[in-house]
């Protein structure tokens, strides 16, 4: 590796750390084409690709990380990569058959009954929560959400926060609106703290706003939409720009500002098209 190429990879990581997604993506692509990315670089590259709006590259890179980690005998690392594939497919495509397939791969690599806990265990619980919730199995979904909170609180705050959002939504669906809103507030505070990674922050915001709109709490939904928009101007990644616009378009429509709603909706279409 010559010094010029090495510095390019270093610049890619530097840009990633500072949320410069498009610059980082181009640098990582160049480094990858030169055969310079190791397995430790792949999770960063996957996150950068998502930040720059390249979902296909994100999924392909996590699949690649899974294969390389598995070949190296790193079962927990491979499980973590597998569950990331499942998570992106869940939140960005809702194609449940491949979600369940990748989730099963992750679970097969982890001893889910052991006392040892890792971020991979926490994220398996997160994805399983939503998989159960989407088919209407609220009892199992809540148990998985509590598992995500418990494990995530020990090793991955982002997983714990999304677990709280999920449990809040489950409680609301089950009729316990007061307790559900309390959990949503907790997750919202975590999102505004700046302690979560960009993807998890965006998921928390989006889920929170969706839940409030579903309850017709439009004033609160608008407040959180504004918070989400402030964050998105500096940190939003991938499809989250467009999702922010969808929420804003809905709020405008409910306020009777139909022209503004149309503008936001059309911009959202363009941003979400990839």
Secondary structure, 3 states (H helix, E strand, C coil): CCHHHHHHHHHHHHHHHCCCHHHHHHHHHHHHHCCCCCHHHHHHHHHHHHHCCCHHHHHHHHHHHHHHHHHCCCHHHHHHHHHHHHHHHHHHCCCHHHHHHHHHHHHHHCCCCCCCCCHHHHHHHHHHHHHHHHCCCHHHHHHHHHHHHHHHHHHCHHHHHHHHHHHHHHHHHCCCHHHHHHHHHHHHHHHHCCCCCHHHHHHHHHHHHHHHHHCCCHHHHHHHHHHHHHHHHHHCCCCHHHHHHHHHHHHHHHCCCHHHHHHHHHHHHHHHCC
